[in-house]
């Protein structure tokens, strides 16, 4: 089973379209989920949400965490420093 995870789109519609085109061209994704951060920063939030709501190859991009779920606490990977420690 091939699972596609989308994250941190931040309303960047051209980048989202490029990624979705690549997914379509490969044609082997069994399911597509988004992890969040769909809007913000770039100027196309409505179009990004609308694009992900449209069925693609029998699938829509469903959220990986449902509304009301408590996301797990952030656990940094071993050897990965939080951003504030890079200064």
LINZI-V658343 format. One record per residue. N is the residue number from 0. RES is the residue in one letter. SS is DSSP state (H for helix, E for strand, C for the rest). OMEGA is omega in radians with two decimals (* if undefined). Layout:
# LINZI-V658343
N;RES;SS;OMEGA + N;RES;SS;OMEGA
This chain:
# LINZI-V658343
0;X;C;3.09 + 1;X;C;-3.11 + 2;X;E;3.08 + 3;X;E;3.08 + 4;X;E;3.10 + 5;X;E;-3.12 + 6;X;C;3.01 + 7;X;C;3.13 + 8;X;C;3.07 + 9;X;C;3.05 + 10;X;C;3.12 + 11;X;C;-3.05 + 12;X;H;3.13 + 13;X;H;3.12 + 14;X;H;3.10 + 15;X;H;3.12 + 16;X;H;3.12 + 17;X;H;3.13 + 18;X;H;3.13 + 19;X;H;3.07 + 20;X;H;3.11 + 21;X;H;3.10 + 22;X;H;3.13 + 23;X;H;-3.11 + 24;X;H;3.12 + 25;X;H;3.06 + 26;X;C;-3.08 + 27;X;C;3.13 + 28;X;C;3.09 + 29;X;C;-3.13 + 30;X;E;3.14 + 31;X;E;3.12 + 32;X;E;3.00 + 33;X;E;-3.06 + 34;X;C;3.11 + 35;X;C;-3.09 + 36;X;C;3.14 + 37;X;C;-3.03 + 38;X;C;-3.13 + 39;X;C;3.09 + 40;X;C;-3.09 + 41;X;C;-2.96 + 42;X;C;-3.04 + 43;X;C;-3.07 + 44;X;H;-3.11 + 45;X;H;-3.11 + 46;X;H;3.11 + 47;X;H;3.14 + 48;X;H;3.12 + 49;X;H;-3.14 + 50;X;H;-3.12 + 51;X;H;3.11 + 52;X;H;-3.12 + 53;X;C;3.09 + 54;X;C;3.10 + 55;X;E;3.10 + 56;X;C;3.13 + 57;X;C;-3.12 + 58;X;E;2.88 + 59;X;C;3.11 + 60;X;C;-3.09 + 61;X;E;3.12 + 62;X;E;3.11 + 63;X;C;3.06 + 64;X;C;-3.11 + 65;X;C;3.08 + 66;X;C;-3.14 + 67;X;C;3.08 + 68;X;C;3.05 + 69;X;C;3.13 + 70;X;C;3.13 + 71;X;C;3.11 + 72;X;C;3.14 + 73;X;C;3.09 + 74;X;C;-3.13 + 75;X;C;3.08 + 76;X;C;3.10 + 77;X;C;3.11 + 78;X;C;3.13 + 79;X;C;-3.11 + 80;X;C;3.00 + 81;X;C;-3.06 + 82;X;H;-3.07 + 83;X;H;-3.13 + 84;X;H;3.13 + 85;X;H;-3.05 + 86;X;C;*
